Amino acid sequence: MSLEDTRREYQHGRLTRESLQDSPFEQFNLWMEQAIHSELSDPTAMCLATVDDEGKPWQRTVLLKGFDEQGFLFYTNLGSRKAHDMAGNPNVCLIFPWLDLDRQVIIGGRAERLSKTEVLKYFLKRPRGSQLAAWASKQSSRITSRQALETQFMQMKEKFAAGEVPVPDFWGGYRVVPREFEFWQGGENRLHDRFQYLLEQGAWNISRLAP
Ligand SMILES: Cc1cc2nc3c(=O)[nH]c(=O)nc-3n(C[C@H](O)[C@H](O)[C@H](O)COP(=O)(O)O)c2cc1C
């Protein structure tokens, strides 16, 4: 099979200026609801790109756990590579790759740490196994084996056998406060529809971009 010959037409319909919501958050909400109703696997999965202190980018998938006009929330380990990157440079980029709908949404903004109260509220909702895993994994550090990870998990299980699992102080969350959105809808003959929302002097300005 030749990768050069691998292609498909995008036929999910057009995105028009008239159909766009004035607020990018409302437009996002509309598309997120459609992604969920379309039964895409992991509609809340988003790619998070960060940049390190040498200007080198890296990206990984995380799950969106909430959003409103203040920003987009996710949770992670505060000692992880992404957390180090964001501590040095809070500029990040998110991508939702809703490919089965011929769509992507790109969001550029600044990441800020969530408060302890916000983190606790979410941590308490996680399954116990995930809470223990947060304690067991020093995310992004080198480990010797799978066995070492499982041993650590079992130790945490014993340590917190009684009562609730507390939030590790090395675990937390972020809010990405957007300054730019792009909504992309694949079109026939590669004539895709792209709309950019840019925050300028407190207002969201909408422009169509060439595909
Ligand atoms: C579908 C999916 C969802 C994920 N969700 C999260 C998440 O919400 N938080 C998280 O820290 N890692 C999540 N991960 C793991 C990350 O992609 C990544 O491996 C981890 O956060 C370490 O990244 P880092 O070393 O760049 O900091 C997820 C991975 C996948 C594939």
The ligand as an SDF file (V2000), in Angstrom:
LIG
                    3D

 31 33  0  0  0  0  0  0  0  0999 V2000
   -6.5060    9.0510   25.3430 C   0  0  0  0  0  0  0  0  0  0  0  0
   -5.4490    9.5220   26.3060 C   0  0  0  0  0  0  0  0  0  0  0  0
   -5.8110   10.2990   27.4010 C   0  0  0  0  0  0  0  0  0  0  0  0
   -4.8410   10.7570   28.2980 C   0  0  0  0  0  0  0  0  0  0  0  0
   -5.2330   11.5760   29.3150 N   0  0  0  0  0  0  0  0  0  0  0  0
   -4.2970   12.0840   30.1460 C   0  0  0  0  0  0  0  0  0  0  0  0
   -4.6640   13.0650   31.1290 C   0  0  0  0  0  0  0  0  0  0  0  0
   -5.8260   13.5160   31.2260 O   0  0  0  0  0  0  0  0  0  0  0  0
   -3.6940   13.5040   31.9530 N   0  0  0  0  0  0  0  0  0  0  0  0
   -2.3840   13.0780   31.8600 C   0  0  0  0  0  0  0  0  0  0  0  0
   -1.5460   13.5200   32.6450 O   0  0  0  0  0  0  0  0  0  0  0  0
   -2.0110   12.1880   30.9160 N   0  0  0  0  0  0  0  0  0  0  0  0
   -2.9370   11.6890   30.0630 C   0  0  0  0  0  0  0  0  0  0  0  0
   -2.5490   10.7930   29.0680 N   0  0  0  0  0  0  0  0  0  0  0  0
   -1.1240   10.4040   28.9850 C   0  0  0  0  0  0  0  0  0  0  0  0
   -0.3400   11.5260   28.2650 C   0  0  0  0  0  0  0  0  0  0  0  0
   -0.5590   11.4560   26.8600 O   0  0  0  0  0  0  0  0  0  0  0  0
    1.1580   11.4870   28.5560 C   0  0  0  0  0  0  0  0  0  0  0  0
    1.7040   10.2180   28.2400 O   0  0  0  0  0  0  0  0  0  0  0  0
    1.4850   11.7980   30.0210 C   0  0  0  0  0  0  0  0  0  0  0  0
    0.6880   12.8490   30.5260 O   0  0  0  0  0  0  0  0  0  0  0  0
    2.9570   12.1840   30.1770 C   0  0  0  0  0  0  0  0  0  0  0  0
    3.2160   13.3030   29.3580 O   0  0  0  0  0  0  0  0  0  0  0  0
    4.5320   14.2060   29.5140 P   0  0  0  0  0  0  0  0  0  0  0  0
    5.6870   13.2710   29.8560 O   0  0  0  0  0  0  0  0  0  0  0  0
    4.7210   14.8700   28.1850 O   0  0  0  0  0  0  0  0  0  0  0  0
    4.2720   15.2000   30.6190 O   0  0  0  0  0  0  0  0  0  0  0  0
   -3.4850   10.3640   28.1380 C   0  0  0  0  0  0  0  0  0  0  0  0
   -3.1190    9.5920   27.0270 C   0  0  0  0  0  0  0  0  0  0  0  0
   -4.0830    9.1970   26.1240 C   0  0  0  0  0  0  0  0  0  0  0  0
   -3.6540    8.4060   24.9120 C   0  0  0  0  0  0  0  0  0  0  0  0
  1  2  1  0
  2  3  1  0
  2 30  2  0
  3  4  2  0
  4  5  1  0
  4 28  1  0
  5  6  2  0
  6  7  1  0
  6 13  1  0
  7  8  2  0
  7  9  1  0
  9 10  1  0
 10 11  2  0
 10 12  1  0
 12 13  2  0
 13 14  1  0
 14 15  1  0
 14 28  1  0
 15 16  1  0
 16 17  1  0
 16 18  1  0
 18 19  1  0
 18 20  1  0
 20 21  1  0
 20 22  1  0
 22 23  1  0
 23 24  1  0
 24 25  2  0
 24 26  1  0
 24 27  1  0
 28 29  2  0
 29 30  1  0
 30 31  1  0
M  END
$$$$
